[in-house]
């Protein structure tokens, strides 16, 4: 039973890309925003939670709780749940806040289940190899979509004649997020000599970079560039750094930039407020919510309803986007100052703890950290941070590294 986690945990990351799986379950519709009861990812979460519950009992409930309480990363999430409870006091829709709070608790439990099973280095290695394989597969699907003009679901997103691919994801920006986790995580593990570069890996990386290009996700492109710079700077003092690996990422990014449609899209980042597009009214609406409810916000999960109802006067046209695309604004609007504090406490603690790992798990701790950085930075253009299961999965893997007794082996 214990070794089931060696496969259930990687399986979770393999199921993340398959948003398309919602068309296989009721109500049997292919719309990207259609609510549904099941997806492959939710099935994976159910398996992981069930397995984690069994492990929790096997290890001893009291003993496990005591160990968890002694790990700083547990306390990184306490401010978040305090902010959720406080936001409930003045929530515009209390039931929505309660529902979203329960969802966060389930995601928290997913992280705990990850921590209970990731007790060997093999599990971490397998997780990033699975992410790399799935990113390559979805990248091939995305490139096929772009070249053929045929979308397998959701209809794609067309901006001024530019076809933005989403592969098997709901949204091109989420596709770009997953690709960046794979690209930057792989580059870091190669630079740290945890993995070794071969022709197959190099080709797969170039395919992923190409697919990232045709997502036309400006946030995704910026995330990749910033991530490569961070990896380069963090490796500058290491004389054994294989700079050819970072050069591979840089050459791929430059080559993609030379494609006219991508270059034009990228240059829109420097056109002032117009670069925000529909995000402009969402940011203004979120700011208004924050100013009027600075401590508690309008309640977790209430941004979209609030922008469509009491703050509808800030929406410029009837069919404008009303779902927040900027996680900082979402958190500030829904949970106020306490929400912002909880976000930065979470980020600071997880960064400080992962950077302090000096044993054989050092490379994977940094790969996890850069993956969380990818999600956070991309969430400033897509909107989901705490709502993203990947954040809690990576938090759980970090927790696994932290709570294992110092000096204990990771091979057995």
Residue, then its C-alpha position, 0 to 999 in steps of 0.5 A: x500500500x505504501x508504494x502505491x504513492x510512487x505511482x498515484x502521485x505522478x499520475x496526478x500530474x499526468x492528469x492535470x492537462x486533460x481538461x478536455x476530459x470533461x466532455x466524457x462526463x455529464x452534461x456531455x458538452x464541450x464548452x470550455x466553461x460548461x460545469x461538469x461533475x468529473x474530469x480525469x484530474x478530479x478522479x486523480x484527486x479522489x484516488x490521491x485523497x483516498x490513498x492519503x487517508x489510508x496512509x494517515x491512519x497507517x502512520x498513526x493519526x496523532x503521530x502524523x498530526x504532531x509531525x505536521x504541526x512541527x513543519x513551518x510549511x504547514x503554518x504557511x497556509x494558516x493565514x490563508x484560511x484565516x483570511x477565508x474565514x474573515x472574508x465570510x463575515x462580509x461576503x456578498x454571497x456567503x454560500x459561495x465563500x463556504x463552497x470555495x473554502x471547502x475546495x481549498x480544504x480539499x486542495x490542502x488535503x491533496x497537498x498532505x496526501x502528496x507529503x505522505x507518499x513522496x518519501x523517496x527521491x524516485x517519486x520526485x524524479x518520476x513527477x518531473x519526468x511525467x510532467x515533461x512527457x505530458x508537456x511534450x505530448x500536449x505540445x505536439x497536439x498544440x502544434x498540430x492544432x495550429x498548423x491544421x486550424x482544427x481544435x479538438x475542443x473549445x473552439x480555440x481563441x482567435x485574436x485578430x486572425x491569430x490562432x491561439x492553441x489550447x491543446x487539451x486545456x481549457x485556456x491557452x494561458x493554462x497550456x502555457x503555464x504547464x509548458x513553462x513548468x516543464x521547460x524551466x523545471x527540466x532546464x534547472x534539473x539539467x543545469x544542476x546535473x540531476x538529469x543529462x541532456x540528450x538529443x531526445x530531450x533537446x528535441x522535446x524541449x524545442x517542441x515545447x518552446x514552439x508550442x509555447x510560442x503559438x499559445x500567444x500567451x504574453x504572460x507565458x512568454x515573459x515567464x519563460x524569459x524571466x525563468x531562464x534569467x533566474x536559472x542563469x543568475x543562480x548558476x553563475x557562480x558554478x564553474x560546472x554549469x552547462x551553459x549550452x543547456x541554457x543557451x538551448x532555451x535562449x535560442x529557442x525563445x529567440x527563434x520563436x520571436x522571429x515569427x512575425x505574428x508572435x513578434x507583433x503579439x509580444x510588442x503589444x506588451x509595450x503599448x501602455x494600458x491598451x496592452x491589458x485589453x479586457x483586463x483593464x476593467x477587471x483590474x479597475x473593478x477589483x480595485x474598487x472592491x478592495x477600496x470599499x472592503x479593504x480588510x475582508x474583501x467581498x468574500x472568497x469566490x465572489x469576484x465574478x458575481x460582484x463585477x456582474x452585479x454591484x460593480x457592473x457599472x465598471x464593465x464597458x460592454x455587455x459581453x465583456x469578460x467578467x472572470x478575474x485574470x490577475x490573481x493579486x487583484x482577485x485575492x485583494x478584491x475577495x479577501x482584502x489585506x488579509x488575503x494579500x498578506x496570506x499570499x505573500x506569507x505563503x510565497x516567502x515561507x515556501x521560498x525560504x524553506x526550499x532554498x535552505x535544502x542542502x541535501x541530495x534533494x536540493x535540485x528537486x526543491x529548487x525545481x518545485x520552487x521555480x514551478x510555484x513561481x511559474x504558477x504565481x507569475x502566470x496567474x497575473x495574466x490568467x487569474x488562478x493561483x490558490x485555486x490551481x491544484x498544481x500549487x497545492x501538489x508542489x506545496x505537498x512535495x515541499x512539505x515532504x522534503x521538509x518533514x523528513x528527519x534531517x540526514x535520513x536517506x531518500x533512496x529507500 
